[in-house]
Amino acid sequence: MKDVATEADLTKLRNAVHARLGNVKSSNMSNWRVGNYNLTSIAALVQETEFEKGKATETFVFVLDGKNAVLAGYNVNSNDLITQ
């Protein structure tokens, strides 16, 4: 993610989601997968998240390195994010 977004960009995204949807009320994992691509282990977690003002599907992609997991991607999909 460092190659495509700065920490400031990610903070702006997080703040925009929070401003539109509010605080998280609940979040449940709906799907997950682990795989090895080009000798890199990846874990993807899909969360169905309910916020104060709407719902979203969030996908977190982590690169696994031994005991460490580093966030490599984040996607939020929500009609409420656009319409609120």
SVG drawing of the C-alpha trace seen along z (x, -y; Angstrom):
<svg xmlns="http://www.w3.org/2000/svg" viewBox="-28 -14 37 35">
<polyline fill="none" stroke="black" stroke-width="0.4" points="0.0,0.0 2.9,-2.3 3.5,-2.4 0.0,-3.7 -1.1,-5.6 0.5,-7.7 -0.4,-7.5 -2.1,-10.9 -4.2,-9.5 -5.3,-6.5 -6.2,-8.8 -8.3,-10.9 -10.1,-7.8 -10.7,-6.6 -12.0,-10.1 -14.3,-10.3 -15.8,-6.9 -16.2,-7.9 -17.8,-11.3 -20.4,-9.6 -21.2,-6.4 -20.2,-7.2 -18.8,-4.8 -18.8,-1.0 -21.7,0.7 -20.8,4.3 -18.6,6.2 -18.8,9.8 -16.4,11.8 -18.3,13.0 -15.4,14.6 -11.7,15.2 -9.1,16.8 -5.3,17.5 -3.2,18.1 0.4,18.0 0.9,15.9 4.4,15.5 6.0,16.9 4.1,14.3 1.5,15.5 -1.7,13.4 -4.7,13.4 -7.9,11.6 -10.6,10.9 -14.1,9.7 -16.1,8.0 -19.8,7.0 -19.8,3.9 -22.7,2.0 -22.0,-1.7 -24.2,-4.2 -25.5,-5.5 -25.2,-2.6 -23.6,0.6 -20.5,1.6 -18.5,4.5 -14.9,4.0 -12.0,6.1 -8.6,6.2 -5.7,7.8 -2.6,8.7 0.9,9.9 2.0,12.6 5.7,12.8 6.4,15.3 4.5,14.1 3.8,10.7 0.8,9.5 1.1,6.2 -1.9,4.5 -1.4,4.4 -4.9,3.4 -8.2,2.0 -11.5,1.7 -14.8,0.4 -18.0,1.0 -21.1,-0.8 -24.1,-2.4 -24.7,-4.2 -21.3,-5.8 -22.3,-7.4 -25.9,-8.3 -25.5,-9.5"/>
</svg>
